[in-house]
Amino acid sequence: MEVGDEAGQHGPTWLVEQRYRAVLEVVDGSPVSEVAIRYGVSRQAVYTWKSKYEAGGLEGLQEKSRRPRTSPTRLPSEVEALVCEMRRTNPRWGARRIAFEIARPPVEAAPSRATVHRVLARNGLIRHQQQKHRRKYKRWQRETPMHLWQMDLVGGIYLADGRECKMLTGIDDHSRFVVVSTVLAVPSGRAVADAFVRAMRTYGVPAEVLTDNGKQFTGRFTKPRPAEVLFERVCRENGITAKLIKPYSPTTTGKIERWHQTLRRELLDVSGPFTDLPAAQAAVDAWVHTYNTARPHQALNMATPASLFRPNPQPEPTVVVAPEVPDKQPEDAAEPQGSVGLLVPTSAQAMEFEAVIAASGQLGVLPRIQRVKLGQDYAGQRARVWADEHTIHVLVDGKLVKSVASRLDAGNLHELSLRGAVPAGPPPAAPAAARQGELQPGAVVEIDRNVDQSGIAQLGGVAVTIGYELANQRVTLRLDGHLLHVVHDGVLARTLPAPIDADQRASLRGARVVTGELPPPAAGAVRVERKVPADGVIMVARQRLRVGRTYAGELVTVHVEDTYFRITLNGADLSLHPRKDQRPVTRFRAKIHAPKL
């Protein structure tokens, strides 16, 4: 129908037809109220249609636009185009960032965030996403800068030769200022500690550091027992509280994790493999500088991290004055490059410091220069190290554990002083024999060795039988002429023939020259322990000793004298037995078997 074709230009055809039929029924004489009920509208609507038809015909029944003739507050078309162009150029920018960027130059009517959001939605530039994990997090933030640094290691930095490097990252919790962004070829504990120290030299020492439980940051999960790693020692020596997150709780360090996501999307994903390590570091430094100084941060109310960050004042460098060495160095000698305010002496005195023995049983004096192997029995214990250019002495609980020849020079000793070492007192033992050259005739040498469970100690590749009574103990072997003295707990335990010639003793591992007197032998009888069996008879040196069934299951002590055996229990004498022969005692501890299940 022609009416439908004409009405279809401005509205639905059925709507014009409905209104036209209602008007025709009213014109033919039907009551208005019945027509309104039949068409499901009010009487006022029917009267309106009738009046519009009388005034304009079928054109009057068409649906007209309700759009206002003028919109004074409408966003200008050029601003809307600018919003869409910013979104297409920077897909990661949201409505808040776009509104902030438009308002940066002096404009008269900058759009609000809600207006920009409506523009993006109207132009199909927003992709709605469903929240997969509806979790509520407790947000927190330190009140001042330099109070807390969040630190972590992140990968994904690839080089042209196929290698993947990692980067040590650190961010200030209050200002979101990136304080550490060092690309590491090998993410070792030493490299992490060095990068951390360089950051503190630039910005100052923070009050706290928050990290995950990585092995570069903590040794509390080290096996077989916890140990202090270098990062923890740096924190301890600088008065920094090292905080750790709960295992499998990365949201605790959410700020640094969120920064890693921004780093990947804005730099690493678009840069591709870097030529080499310096090129990667240069690209990261340039991006971090922009992030700190020019990039607004939504969590900071669109302020830049650099505007809120305040580094700590740097302390004056410690000046180490070199000792006066005649004809060695002129008074106006130039200061070494890279050590402003420091004078490295050409010869240094002995230094002392404390360190925790690693889980492997090694103690790193300077790990890249020298390590001292002590054994896993000392893992996790704190040791006192005395070091000079000739000898290194290691003491645990005030007792000398090992003495080795030193590989350190004056520069290494000065480096130890920068790491917290203090000038040492007198040496706890004689210098190591390996630094003495050839031994003088009649020189006495001492070596510390561990006795295995069979009572044997290794000395220069020779197995020396020490005895079962010293099994699993650490003894001092004193080579004096053609004799070998075994010293344990400050007393002379045994004297054996020397298995090593005098001209080979200087090359023994851990050998040191001594001039003191030989300790006296142990006073009193030899004591052994036995558990009384059900029949009440024990065996000592292949001799049966009857204790009595009354003491079955008890742990008794047998005092072995030259002519008799004296048996005691908790200090009280039980019996006395004559000794029939002089067979040696080979077992000193009681055999306690596990109960049968």
Secondary structure, 3 states (H helix, E strand, C coil): CHHHHHHCCCCCHHHHHHHHHHHHHHHCCCCHHHHHHHHCCCHHHHHHHHHHHHHHHHHHHCCCCCCCCCCCCCCCHHHHHHHHHHHHHCCCCCHHHHHHHHHCCCCCCCCCHHHHHHHHHHCCCCCCCCCCCCCCCCCCCCCCCCCEEEEEEEEEEEECCCCEEEEEEEEECCCCCEEEEEEECCCCHHHHHHHHHHHHHHHCCCCEEEECCCCCCCCCCCCCCCCCCHHHHHHHHCCCEEEECCCCCHHHHHHHHHHHHHHHHHHHHHHCCECCHHHHHHHHHHHHHHHHHCCCEHHHCCECHHHHCCCCCCCCCCCCCCCCCCCCCCCCCCCCCCCCCCCCCCCCCCEEEEEECCCCCEEEEECCCEEEECCHHHCCCEEEEEECCCEEEEEECCEEEEEEECCCCHHHHHHHHHCCCEECCCCCCCCEHHHCCCCCCCCEEEEEEECCCCCEEEECCEEEECCHHHCCCEEEEEEECCEEEEEECCEEEEEEECCCCHHHHHHCCCCEEECCCCCCECCCCEEEEEECCCCCEEEECCEEEECCHHHCCCEEEEEECCCEEEEEECCEEEEEEECCCCCCCCCCCCCCCCCCC
